[in-house]
């Protein structure tokens, strides 16, 4: 029963700390140890199953999950797909506002740093999207 409690606590910890993907694989190892205990494995066997499961799941699952977090721009969707896109300034862009054109669509924009100013016709790159405003830099 202790392994089940450990697995649940680790799974909850994984849910509350998104992006790390460290506790989830260890929770799977604790679940494997709980199965080992349920089939009558001794304490030493349970610990060995837990350690082997933790090492294996961290070594296999974590790299796969982290690769999915760093998705290439080509498969990103929504506003995330606009980050890194090239744009053309339509109306002067500074720290207070302006307009740019990204792939045929006009967007409100601000400069990424307060001291930058971009004039119409200038090419910029989208650093970030905040709401419906693109933060741009040269």
C-alpha positions as CSV (number, residue, x, y, z in Angstrom):
1,X,0.0,0.0,0.0
2,X,2.9,2.3,0.7
3,X,4.1,2.1,-3.0
4,X,0.6,3.1,-4.2
5,X,0.6,6.1,-1.9
6,X,4.1,7.1,-3.1
7,X,3.0,6.7,-6.8
8,X,-0.1,8.8,-6.2
9,X,1.8,11.6,-4.4
10,X,4.5,11.6,-7.2
11,X,1.8,11.7,-9.9
12,X,0.1,14.7,-8.2
13,X,3.5,16.4,-7.9
14,X,4.1,15.8,-11.6
15,X,0.7,17.5,-12.4
16,X,1.5,20.5,-10.2
17,X,5.0,21.0,-11.8
18,X,4.4,21.0,-15.5
19,X,7.3,21.0,-17.9
20,X,9.8,19.1,-15.7
21,X,8.6,15.6,-16.4
22,X,10.6,14.1,-13.6
23,X,8.2,12.9,-11.0
24,X,5.9,11.0,-13.5
25,X,8.5,8.4,-14.5
26,X,9.4,7.9,-10.8
27,X,5.6,7.5,-10.1
28,X,5.5,4.7,-12.7
29,X,8.4,3.0,-11.0
30,X,6.6,3.2,-7.7
31,X,3.5,1.6,-9.3
32,X,5.7,-1.2,-10.7
33,X,7.1,-1.7,-7.1
34,X,3.4,-1.8,-5.9
35,X,2.7,-4.6,-8.4
36,X,5.9,-6.4,-7.3
37,X,4.6,-6.2,-3.7
38,X,1.1,-7.4,-4.7
39,X,2.5,-10.5,-6.3
40,X,4.4,-11.4,-3.1
41,X,7.9,-9.9,-3.8
42,X,10.0,-9.2,-0.8
43,X,11.2,-5.7,0.3
44,X,14.5,-6.2,-1.5
45,X,12.7,-7.2,-4.7
46,X,10.4,-4.2,-4.4
47,X,13.3,-1.8,-4.0
48,X,15.1,-3.4,-7.0
49,X,12.0,-3.1,-9.2
50,X,11.5,0.5,-8.1
51,X,15.2,1.5,-8.8
52,X,15.3,-0.3,-12.1
53,X,11.9,1.1,-13.1
54,X,12.9,4.7,-12.1
55,X,16.2,4.5,-14.1
56,X,14.6,2.9,-17.1
57,X,11.6,5.3,-17.2
58,X,13.7,8.4,-16.7
59,X,16.2,7.2,-19.3
60,X,13.5,6.4,-21.9
61,X,10.4,8.5,-21.2
62,X,11.9,11.8,-20.1
63,X,13.9,12.5,-23.2
64,X,10.9,11.8,-25.4
65,X,8.7,14.2,-23.3
66,X,11.3,16.9,-23.3
67,X,11.7,16.6,-27.1
68,X,7.9,17.2,-27.4
69,X,8.2,20.4,-25.3
70,X,10.7,21.8,-27.8
71,X,8.5,21.4,-30.9
72,X,9.9,22.9,-34.1
73,X,8.2,26.0,-35.4
74,X,6.7,24.0,-38.4
75,X,4.4,22.0,-36.2
76,X,3.4,24.7,-33.7
77,X,-0.1,26.0,-33.9
78,X,-2.0,29.2,-32.9
79,X,0.0,32.2,-31.7
80,X,2.9,29.9,-30.8
81,X,3.5,29.4,-34.5
82,X,4.0,33.2,-35.0
83,X,7.0,33.4,-32.6
84,X,10.1,33.7,-34.8
85,X,8.1,34.7,-37.8
86,X,9.3,37.6,-40.0
87,X,7.0,40.6,-40.3
88,X,6.8,44.0,-42.1
89,X,6.1,47.2,-40.2
90,X,3.0,48.9,-41.5
91,X,2.7,51.7,-39.0
92,X,5.6,52.9,-36.8
93,X,6.2,50.5,-33.9
94,X,7.6,51.6,-30.6
95,X,7.1,50.8,-26.9
96,X,3.6,52.1,-27.0
97,X,2.3,50.4,-30.1
98,X,2.1,50.2,-33.9
99,X,1.0,47.8,-36.6
100,X,2.8,45.0,-38.5
101,X,1.9,42.5,-41.2
102,X,2.6,38.8,-40.6
103,X,1.9,36.5,-43.5
104,X,-0.8,38.7,-44.9
105,X,-2.5,39.5,-41.6
106,X,-2.2,42.8,-39.8
107,X,-1.4,42.7,-36.1
108,X,-1.0,45.3,-33.4
109,X,2.6,45.4,-32.2
110,X,5.0,46.8,-29.7
111,X,8.8,46.8,-29.6
112,X,10.2,44.0,-27.5
113,X,12.5,46.5,-25.7
114,X,11.4,50.0,-24.8
115,X,14.1,51.9,-26.7
116,X,13.6,50.3,-30.1
117,X,11.6,52.1,-32.9
118,X,10.7,50.6,-36.2
119,X,9.6,52.5,-39.2
120,X,7.1,51.4,-42.0
121,X,8.6,49.0,-44.4
122,X,11.2,47.7,-42.0
123,X,11.5,43.9,-41.5
124,X,11.2,42.7,-37.9
125,X,10.9,39.3,-36.1
126,X,8.2,38.3,-33.6
127,X,9.7,37.6,-30.2
128,X,6.5,36.9,-28.3
129,X,2.7,37.2,-28.5
130,X,0.9,38.9,-25.6
131,X,-2.8,38.6,-26.1
132,X,-3.4,40.1,-29.6
133,X,-0.2,42.1,-29.7
134,X,3.1,41.0,-31.2
135,X,6.3,42.0,-29.4
136,X,8.9,42.5,-32.2
137,X,12.7,43.1,-32.5
138,X,15.1,43.6,-35.4
